[in-house]
Amino acid sequence: MAYNNSNNKNNNNIVVVFDFDKTIIDVDSDNWVIDELGFTDLFNQLLPTMPWNTLMDRMMKELHDHGKTIEEIKQVLTTIPIHPRVVPAIKSAYALGCELRIVSDANMFFIETLVEHLGISELFSEINSNPGFVDERGTLRISPYHDFTTTPHGCSNSTCPPNMCKGLIIERIQQSLAKEGKKKMIYLGDGAGDYCPSLKLKAEDYVMPRKNFPVWDLISQNPMLIKAAIREWTDGQSLEMVLIGIIEEIRLEEEKEKMLNSAETNCKMQTISVGINSVHHEPILMPRALRVSQSS
């Protein structure tokens, strides 16, 4: 889903892609809702019997059948813990001209509810997540991003769950950005599902894995598999510092490149000017040889 960011001057050529659970927020949103509404035991009982995404759809039906309303789910979502520096970091990246997106294995209902509550929904140009909608019975339904029962995503990476390969989403984003000209991507994540998209990043990109979380562990096993520059972070404060630092680094690199290109262009123009002068201007007069008097 796209949001209006027409007031943003996108002059930094940077796209920042955020994971949601344990990246923008400090917890897993699925677990938070289930735990806060008192359905942890049932969730744990059913967890071994079905995929996570299917289980969440089942749990939303259970919540409804036990009298829990959509408003109660929304209220619980607004109490999710988030580090106080994360929202300022997001706002700063946007203010610096970056395009912001979310790629998450949570669901659209949870994400949209929270970013709207935080007042940052209009800062994101796109949110990619599992569809979530309220049906005619007032039940929140959650569907897989990739319908693995009919058309599996086909990724062979074992870290990708059946309902979502973030690597395929990143490849689609890269293709769309290529049509707009050169773009640099910064990808932030924490989970094992963030490993596949990290492998898709290019040499000019940056990946920000959360230290001591699954994606950081996977990257640490063989960092040479990652083409992008790796910049770890630990909490919301370091997320802000590292992210803004990367944006500034890219800006300085682009300014340096412009200066070098400008200097090179000036040098070429001077060379051309000298060549033109030598061909079309009057011949340069050489000084006459001095007459040397001969002694008698």
C-alpha positions as CSV (number, residue, x, y, z in Angstrom):
1,M,0.0,0.0,0.0
2,A,1.3,3.4,-0.9
3,Y,1.1,6.6,1.1
4,N,1.3,10.2,0.1
5,N,4.9,11.5,0.4
6,S,4.6,14.2,-2.3
7,N,6.0,16.8,0.1
8,N,9.2,14.9,0.4
9,K,12.2,16.2,-1.7
10,N,13.7,12.8,-2.6
11,N,17.2,14.2,-3.5
12,N,19.3,11.6,-1.7
13,N,18.7,8.7,-4.1
14,I,18.3,6.4,-1.1
15,V,15.5,3.9,-0.3
16,V,15.4,2.7,3.3
17,V,13.6,-0.6,3.8
18,F,12.5,-1.5,7.3
19,D,11.4,-4.8,8.8
20,F,8.6,-4.3,11.4
21,D,8.7,-6.8,14.2
22,K,11.7,-6.3,16.5
23,T,13.0,-3.6,14.2
24,I,10.6,-0.7,14.2
25,I,8.9,-2.2,17.3
26,D,10.7,-4.0,20.1
27,V,8.6,-7.1,20.1
28,D,6.9,-9.6,17.8
29,S,3.4,-8.1,17.1
30,D,1.7,-11.5,16.7
31,N,3.0,-12.7,20.0
32,W,2.1,-9.4,21.7
33,V,-1.5,-9.5,20.6
34,I,-2.0,-13.1,21.5
35,D,-0.3,-12.7,24.9
36,E,-2.0,-9.5,25.9
37,L,-5.5,-10.9,25.1
38,G,-4.8,-14.1,27.1
39,F,-4.6,-16.7,24.3
40,T,-0.9,-17.8,24.7
41,D,-1.7,-21.4,25.9
42,L,-4.0,-22.1,22.9
43,F,-1.4,-20.6,20.5
44,N,1.4,-22.7,21.9
45,Q,-0.8,-25.8,21.7
46,L,-1.6,-25.2,18.0
47,L,1.8,-24.0,16.9
48,P,3.3,-27.4,16.1
49,T,0.3,-28.3,13.9
50,M,0.3,-25.6,11.2
51,P,2.4,-22.8,9.6
52,W,2.7,-19.6,11.5
53,N,0.7,-17.5,9.1
54,T,-2.1,-20.0,9.0
55,L,-2.0,-20.2,12.8
56,M,-2.4,-16.4,13.1
57,D,-5.5,-16.6,10.9
58,R,-6.9,-19.4,13.1
59,M,-6.1,-17.4,16.3
60,M,-8.0,-14.3,15.0
61,K,-11.1,-16.6,14.6
62,E,-10.6,-17.8,18.1
63,L,-10.4,-14.3,19.4
64,H,-13.6,-13.4,17.7
65,D,-15.4,-16.5,18.9
66,H,-14.4,-15.7,22.5
67,G,-15.9,-12.2,22.2
68,K,-12.8,-10.2,21.4
69,T,-13.5,-7.2,19.1
70,I,-11.5,-5.4,16.4
71,E,-11.3,-2.4,18.7
72,E,-9.8,-4.5,21.5
73,I,-7.1,-5.7,19.0
74,K,-6.4,-2.2,17.9
75,Q,-6.1,-1.0,21.5
76,V,-3.6,-3.8,22.3
77,L,-1.5,-2.8,19.2
78,T,-1.2,0.8,20.4
79,T,0.5,-0.5,23.6
80,I,3.3,-2.3,21.8
81,P,6.7,-1.2,23.2
82,I,8.9,0.9,20.8
83,H,12.2,2.5,21.6
84,P,11.8,6.3,21.9
85,R,14.5,7.0,19.2
86,V,13.0,4.8,16.4
87,V,10.2,7.2,15.4
88,P,12.6,10.2,15.3
89,A,15.0,8.1,13.2
90,I,12.3,7.3,10.7
91,K,11.2,11.0,10.6
92,S,14.8,12.1,10.2
93,A,15.5,9.7,7.3
94,Y,12.3,11.0,5.6
95,A,13.3,14.6,6.2
96,L,16.7,13.9,4.6
97,G,15.0,12.9,1.4
98,C,15.0,9.1,1.7
99,E,12.1,7.0,0.3
100,L,10.9,4.7,3.1
101,R,9.3,1.2,2.7
102,I,8.3,-1.7,5.0
103,V,8.8,-5.3,4.2
104,S,7.4,-7.5,7.0
105,D,6.1,-11.0,7.8
106,A,3.6,-9.5,10.2
107,N,0.3,-8.4,8.6
108,M,-1.1,-5.2,7.0
109,F,-3.7,-4.7,9.7
110,F,-1.2,-4.7,12.6
111,I,1.3,-2.5,10.8
112,E,-1.2,0.0,9.4
113,T,-2.9,0.3,12.8
114,L,0.4,1.0,14.6
115,V,2.1,3.4,12.1
116,E,-1.1,5.4,12.0
117,H,-1.1,5.5,15.8
118,L,2.5,6.7,15.7
119,G,1.7,9.4,13.2
120,I,4.2,8.1,10.6
121,S,1.9,6.3,8.1
122,E,2.3,9.0,5.4
123,L,6.1,8.7,5.5
124,F,6.1,5.2,3.9
125,S,5.7,4.9,0.1
126,E,4.9,1.2,0.3
127,I,4.2,-1.5,2.9
128,N,4.7,-5.2,1.9
129,S,3.2,-7.7,4.3
130,N,0.6,-10.5,4.7
131,P,-2.9,-9.2,3.8
132,G,-5.1,-8.5,6.8
133,F,-8.7,-7.5,6.6
134,V,-11.9,-7.5,8.6
135,D,-14.6,-9.8,7.1
136,E,-18.4,-9.4,7.2
137,R,-18.6,-11.1,10.6
138,G,-16.1,-8.7,12.1
139,T,-13.3,-11.2,12.3
140,L,-9.8,-10.2,11.4
141,R,-8.6,-12.5,8.6
142,I,-4.9,-12.9,7.8
143,S,-3.7,-14.3,4.5
144,P,-0.3,-15.3,3.2
145,Y,1.7,-12.8,1.0
146,H,2.6,-15.8,-1.2
147,D,-0.3,-18.2,-1.4
148,F,1.9,-21.3,-0.8
149,T,-1.1,-23.7,-1.1
150,T,-1.5,-22.8,-4.8
151,T,1.6,-20.9,-6.0
152,P,4.7,-21.4,-3.8
153,H,7.3,-18.6,-4.0
154,G,9.9,-21.2,-5.1
155,C,12.8,-19.7,-3.1
156,S,15.3,-22.4,-2.1
157,N,16.6,-20.5,0.9
158,S,15.7,-22.4,4.0
159,T,15.3,-19.2,6.1
160,C,12.3,-18.1,4.1
161,P,8.9,-19.2,5.5
162,P,6.4,-20.6,3.0
163,N,4.2,-17.6,3.0
164,M,6.8,-14.9,2.3
165,C,10.2,-14.7,0.6
166,K,11.5,-11.2,1.3
167,G,14.3,-11.7,-1.2
168,L,11.7,-11.8,-4.0
169,I,10.1,-8.6,-2.8
170,I,13.5,-6.9,-2.7
171,E,14.2,-8.0,-6.3
172,R,10.9,-6.6,-7.4
173,I,11.7,-3.3,-5.7
174,Q,15.2,-3.2,-7.3
175,Q,13.7,-3.7,-10.7
176,S,11.2,-0.8,-10.2
177,L,14.0,1.4,-8.9
178,A,16.3,0.6,-11.8
179,K,13.7,2.2,-14.1
180,E,13.9,5.4,-12.1
181,G,17.7,5.6,-12.3
182,K,20.5,4.7,-9.9
183,K,19.3,4.1,-6.3
184,K,21.0,2.9,-3.1
185,M,19.2,0.7,-0.6
186,I,19.5,0.5,3.2
187,Y,17.9,-2.6,4.6
188,L,17.1,-3.0,8.3
189,G,16.1,-6.3,9.9
190,D,16.5,-8.8,12.7
191,G,15.0,-12.2,11.8
192,A,16.0,-15.2,9.8
193,G,13.6,-14.1,7.1
194,D,15.7,-11.0,6.6
195,Y,18.7,-13.0,5.5
196,C,17.5,-13.8,1.9
197,P,16.9,-10.1,1.1
198,S,20.3,-9.3,2.5
199,L,21.8,-11.6,-0.1
200,K,20.0,-9.7,-2.9
201,L,21.6,-6.3,-2.0
202,K,24.2,-4.8,-4.3
203,A,27.7,-3.6,-3.5
204,E,26.6,0.0,-3.3
205,D,23.8,-0.9,-0.8
206,Y,23.9,-1.3,3.0
207,V,22.4,-3.9,5.3
208,M,21.8,-3.2,9.0
209,P,21.3,-6.5,10.9
210,R,20.3,-6.3,14.6
211,K,23.3,-7.6,16.6
212,N,22.8,-11.0,18.3
213,F,19.5,-11.6,16.5
214,P,19.0,-14.4,13.9
215,V,19.9,-12.4,10.7
216,W,23.1,-11.1,12.4
217,D,24.0,-14.7,13.3
218,L,23.4,-15.9,9.7
219,I,25.4,-13.1,8.2
220,S,28.3,-13.6,10.7
221,Q,28.7,-17.2,9.6
222,N,30.0,-16.1,6.2
223,P,30.0,-12.3,5.7
224,M,31.6,-12.6,2.3
225,L,28.3,-13.8,0.9
226,I,26.9,-10.3,1.5
227,K,27.8,-7.8,-1.2
228,A,26.4,-4.8,0.7
229,A,28.3,-2.9,3.4
230,I,27.3,-4.4,6.8
231,R,26.5,-2.0,9.7
232,E,25.1,-3.7,12.8
233,W,22.9,-2.0,15.4
234,T,21.6,-3.1,18.9
235,D,18.7,-0.9,19.9
236,G,16.7,2.1,18.8
237,Q,19.4,4.6,19.8
238,S,22.1,2.8,17.8
239,L,19.6,2.3,14.9
240,E,19.1,6.0,14.7
241,M,22.9,6.8,14.9
242,V,23.9,4.1,12.3
243,L,21.1,4.9,9.9
244,I,21.6,8.6,9.9
245,G,25.4,8.1,9.7
246,I,24.9,5.9,6.5
247,I,22.7,8.5,4.9
248,E,25.3,11.2,5.7
249,E,28.1,9.0,4.3
250,I,26.2,8.4,1.1
251,R,25.5,12.2,0.7
252,L,29.2,13.0,1.2
253,E,30.2,10.3,-1.3
254,E,27.8,11.7,-3.9
255,E,29.1,15.3,-3.3
256,K,32.7,14.1,-3.7
257,E,31.8,12.3,-6.9
258,K,30.1,15.4,-8.3
259,M,33.2,17.5,-7.4
260,L,35.5,14.9,-9.2
261,N,33.2,14.8,-12.2
262,S,33.1,18.6,-12.3
263,A,36.9,18.8,-12.0
264,E,37.3,16.2,-14.8
265,T,34.9,18.1,-17.0
266,N,36.7,21.4,-16.5
267,C,40.0,19.7,-17.3
268,K,38.6,18.3,-20.5
269,M,37.2,21.7,-21.5
270,Q,40.6,23.3,-20.9
271,T,42.2,20.6,-23.1
272,I,39.7,21.2,-25.9
273,S,40.3,25.0,-25.6
274,V,44.0,24.6,-26.0
275,G,43.5,22.4,-29.0
276,I,41.2,24.9,-30.6
277,N,43.6,27.7,-30.0
278,S,46.5,25.8,-31.6
279,V,44.4,25.2,-34.8
280,H,42.5,28.4,-35.3
281,H,44.5,31.2,-33.7
282,E,47.4,33.1,-35.2
283,P,50.6,31.2,-35.2
284,I,52.7,31.9,-32.1
285,L,55.8,34.0,-33.0
286,M,59.0,32.6,-31.8
287,P,61.7,35.1,-30.6
288,R,64.3,35.9,-33.2
289,A,67.8,34.4,-32.8
290,L,70.3,36.9,-31.5
291,R,73.1,37.9,-33.9
292,V,76.4,36.9,-32.4
293,S,79.2,39.3,-33.4
294,Q,82.4,37.6,-34.6
295,S,85.6,38.7,-33.1
296,S,88.3,39.9,-35.5
